[in-house]
Amino acid sequence: MFTARNKGRLALGAVVVGAALALSGCASGDPLDSGSSNPGDGSSDTIVIGSQAYYSNEIIAEIYAQALENAGYTVERNFNIGQRDAYIPAIENGSIDLFPEYTGNLLQFYAPDTTATTPDDVYAELKDALPDGLTVLDQSPATDQDSYNVTKSFADQYGLTSIADLASVDVPVVLGGAPELEQRPYGPSGLKDLYGVTVQFQATGDTTVEDLVAGTINLADVYSADPRIQTDDLVTLDDPEGLFLASNVVPLVNVDIADEIADVINAVSAKLTPEGLVDLNVQSTVDQKSPSDLAKAWLTEQGLI
């Protein structure tokens, strides 16, 4: 399979991972969380997979885990670790081997001054920005990032598929979002500069989607993997000019095992679409299905197990 690696599991990584194990045991209720090995794979080594303390990220991590187990690898799950400041040290010291990440946000972590925004530019720069010992496999079409959304009825009425199409709308475009959106480069000024779209701004905060559906606003900043895009029948507008920082789902992996697992994990990434990730999140938040059940059903449906 691949050679055993003894990276000296640094103390900080051990603390982080130990805490994550305690959390993951009660968070997913998944009997596979014990990291039991598949019989007959002939390897005493284990691929340690982590996840953020975020249901969508845990679902993706569980998909990676089950895909690898199906391919004969031994997997250990260290899920629900927290945010980057908590888990990045464990990835960098080798305590965690594989982690579902997001291209734009991860690039900003390592290169805060980046000006890349489009998916391909962000991905290319990310590969160069990562420290020695880490790399990324293929990025997925699926994203979890800021996006501009309208209701389906508004999109149908004005033939909207792209942010650029808003320039032809003959009623005032009222943008809603968090208060800080008004000053963000992808807010009103960015819409004007990059797409020639003039908008009024209304701070809506936590009620942004509700205000959009109610018609108080007609354009909303919503994260692209938000389950309400499906449940409230919203339309996400394409961003061909790269107004938003692209944050595609991407596997962050230790270089020691990257080549070994690339075929398995890249096949997963190729199948994970924006709509598919939203649907998984709906099944998690609305239908209350477990990450384990969701991963198994999705991998089966995609013909990957």
C-alpha positions, -999 to 999 in steps of 0.1 A, spaced: 0 0 0 23 28 12 51 29 37 45 36 73 53 71 84 65 81 119 64 119 119 69 122 156 34 135 162 42 167 179 26 176 212 4 203 198 -11 180 172 -16 153 198 -36 177 220 -57 189 191 -64 154 177 -71 140 211 -97 166 217 -112 160 183 -115 123 190 -135 130 221 -158 153 202 -162 130 172 -172 101 193 -204 120 204 -209 141 173 -216 116 145 -228 85 162 -210 66 134 -198 31 143 -170 35 117 -155 63 138 -133 37 156 -110 36 126 -113 -1 122 -93 -15 92 -105 -33 62 -94 -69 63 -69 -81 38 -53 -48 29 -20 -59 44 -12 -25 58 -6 -16 94 -6 21 86 -36 44 89 -49 74 70 -61 100 95 -89 122 81 -100 154 99 -129 178 96 -140 211 108 -167 214 134 -192 221 106 -218 196 93 -211 202 56 -173 197 61 -179 165 82 -201 150 54 -173 155 29 -147 141 52 -169 110 58 -173 106 20 -134 106 17 -132 81 45 -157 56 31 -143 59 -4 -108 51 9 -121 22 31 -139 8 0 -105 9 -18 -89 -11 10 -73 16 32 -74 18 69 -90 50 80 -91 69 113 -116 97 117 -107 128 137 -137 150 130 -152 182 145 -118 197 153 -127 234 150 -113 262 129 -80 265 110 -60 278 139 -68 245 157 -64 220 129 -37 234 106 -9 226 131 -20 190 132 -20 188 94 14 204 91 30 181 117 15 150 101 -10 141 128 -37 144 102 -31 132 67 -62 143 47 -87 172 53 -115 187 31 -107 223 26 -118 253 6 -94 269 -20 -100 306 -15 -101 306 23 -71 283 26 -51 305 2 -59 335 23 -47 317 54 -13 311 38 -12 342 15 -33 370 31 -24 395 4 -35 374 -26 -54 391 -53 -65 358 -71 -103 353 -72 -112 329 -101 -112 292 -94 -82 283 -116 -61 312 -104 -68 306 -68 -61 268 -71 -28 275 -89 -16 300 -64 -27 278 -35 -5 249 -47 25 273 -46 16 288 -12 13 256 8 42 247 31 66 218 24 49 185 31 14 195 21 -3 195 -13 -38 196 -27 -55 170 -50 -80 181 -76 -104 208 -67 -141 200 -68 -168 220 -87 -186 223 -54 -181 255 -35 -188 270 -1 -184 308 -6 -202 341 -9 -226 341 -38 -254 364 -51 -288 348 -52 -323 358 -64 -357 341 -61 -366 318 -90 -396 340 -99 -373 371 -101 -347 351 -122 -375 339 -146 -390 373 -149 -358 390 -160 -339 360 -175 -312 361 -149 -284 335 -149 -253 357 -143 -245 387 -121 -240 406 -154 -276 401 -163 -286 424 -134 -275 454 -155 -306 449 -176 -332 447 -147 -355 477 -150 -364 479 -113 -341 490 -85 -319 462 -74 -317 461 -36 -289 440 -22 -292 425 13 -266 409 35 -245 413 66 -238 450 75 -201 447 66 -211 437 30 -217 473 22 -179 480 24 -166 447 11 -149 447 -23 -175 423 -36 -203 445 -23 -220 475 -41 -187 490 -53 -175 457 -68 -208 452 -85 -205 486 -101 -169 484 -110 -168 448 -124 -203 443 -138 -217 478 -142 -246 470 -118 -258 497 -95 -275 485 -63 -291 499 -32 -279 482 0 -299 471 29 -283 454 60 -304 423 66 -280 401 86 -295 368 98 -328 375 80 -313 379 46 -329 348 30 -362 356 47 -361 392 34 -353 379 -1 -382 355 -2 -405 382 12 -394 407 -15 -379 433 9 -347 428 -11 -343 412 -45 -306 403 -44 -290 384 -15 -255 374 -4 -259 337 6 -232 311 10 -232 288 -20 -237 256 0 -265 270 22 -294 244 22 -319 272 19 -309 277 -17 -327 245 -23 -355 247 3 -364 283 -6 -360 278 -44 -333 304 -49 -312 308 -80 -274 314 -76 -261 338 -102 -229 329 -121 -198 350 -114 -178 349 -146 -156 379 -138 -145 366 -104 -161 392 -81 -161 367 -53 -130 348 -40 -135 313 -53 -136 287 -25 -139 253 -41 -139 221 -20 -104 207 -22 -86 178 -5 -56 190 16 -32 161 19 2 150 32 26 147 2 37 112 15 3 97 6 -9 121 -21 0 99 -51 -13 68 -33 -48 81 -27 -52 105 -57 -73 82 -79 -98 75 -51 -102 111 -38 -100 128 -72 -129 106 -84 -149 119 -54 -140 155 -62 -151 152 -98 -186 140 -88 -192 166 -60 -212 194 -76 -225 227 -61 -260 214 -63 -250 180 -49 -234 196 -19 -264 218 -12 -286 186 -14 -264 168 11 -267 198 34 -304 198 31 -305 161 40 -283 168 70 -301 198 84 -337 192 73 -339 154 72 -315 149 100 -295 121 83 -261 112 97 -229 119 78 -223 81 76 -256 74 60 -253 104 37 -218 94 25 -228 58 18 -259 68 -2 -240 95 -21 -210 72 -30 -234 45 -41 -255 68 -62 -223 81 -79 -211 46 -86 -180 51 -65 -186 21 -41 
